[in-house]
Amino acid sequence: MSYYRAVGELPPKRHTQFRQPDGTLYYEELMGLGGFADDSALLYHENPPMSILRSERVDGPTAISRPNHPLLPRHYRTRQLDGTGADAVLGRQALLANTDVRVSYFAADQPSSLYRNAIGDECVFLASGSATLETVFGRLSVRSGDYVVIPAATTHRWVPDAGEPLRALVIEALGSGHIHPPSRYLSPRGQFLEHAPYCERDLRSPDEPLTVADEPADILVRTRNGWTQLTHGHHPFDVVGWDGGNYPYALNIREFEPITGRIHQPPPVHQVLEAPGAVICAFVPRKFDYHPLSIPAPYSHANVDSDEVLFYVDGEFNSRKGSSIEAGSISLHPSGFIHGPHPGAVEASLGKERTEEYALMLDTFQPLELCASADRCEDESYAWSWARHRAGSTS
């Protein structure tokens, strides 16, 4: 994020003396992107953030993948992966991956460990439940429908609220670059433009520091070489103030303002974020096309340059009627497969004035491979669902 924010106590000028009540200096930390040439944040710690006591190799979730071969469209029922006693970090179950992004699912009912992803940014989409995201920047209350963007190397932990499990789809950036709003929504200096479907007022980020009692703390760190547990001599939640444009934030899907037209609008109008080698979109309740001869259902398309992933969140998915798609489903329509509405969906859409569905879409520009957890929840009949009914049937 290039949108500047300042939280807590700060000195009048950066990189100058800033003293604690006892006269000692606060410890300044720069979290900077692009080798000092991109967005950054300055954080002020009560204790030195670099003091570690131990470093141990640990086992974490793995994401071994295989090609989608022979080529097939896929349907995964993620709710079949729900369990008990899982957390939002070690409970992640990898579904799809390529060299740019990894897609995982979790259903968490336990607090996670302190965690730092040093590979890339994460976009965590919450499909159900609510939680507190505790970070070095402060607390952020998050809820169903939130896209939660966590910058790389941000120390944080997830604390689910009681009640419904915290179910989420996790998109991790693996390549170079970060997850951020599309450039076409922003002015050259980073302000959201008038045509953007959301703006600064819709974004939520920590608004006060989070400090806890000082004690040693174990932090799980994920790098390209695997998982490490670092024991820090001081708890990382000792930041009394920070400012800059690199921080975690949330945008709820219900704050996304849909763009509509007289005829069917293409998927780029639904884009929320962009990631290395991928785009992230939102389908929300909206009025259908209003040309007198419009066809609200999407046209068939070939995905020439991308694999398309849809995570169905809530509502009625009109174009997938009769295909067994439900809340919690993920469809994968790979490049090389021509896909579109299921039989009967086009005729059934004629004359309809609006849709009430919520869904997240991820388009990647490198082929997605399949991970073991995907096999455990696959609906193997989905690939043949376009041929099950006579064309034009409404059943």
Secondary structure, DSSP 4 states (H G I P E B T S, - for coil): --S-EEEE---SSTTS--B-TTSPBPEEEEEESTTTTS-EEEEEESS-TT-EEEEEEE------EE---S---EEEEGGGG--SS--TTTT-EEEEE-SSEEEEEEEE-SPPPEEEE-S--EEEEEEE-EEEEEETTEEEEEETTEEEEE-TT--EEEEEPSSS-EEEEEEEE-SSS--B--GGGB-TTSPBPTTSSS-GGG-B---S--B-----EEEEEEETTEEEEEEESS-S-BEEEEEES---EEEEGGG------SSPPPGGGGEEEEETTEEEEEE--EE---STT---SPPPB--TT-EEEEEEEES--GGGTTTT--TTEEEEE-TT--B-PPTTHHHHHTT--EE--EEEEEEESSPPEEEHHHHHTB-TTGGGGGGSS-TT---
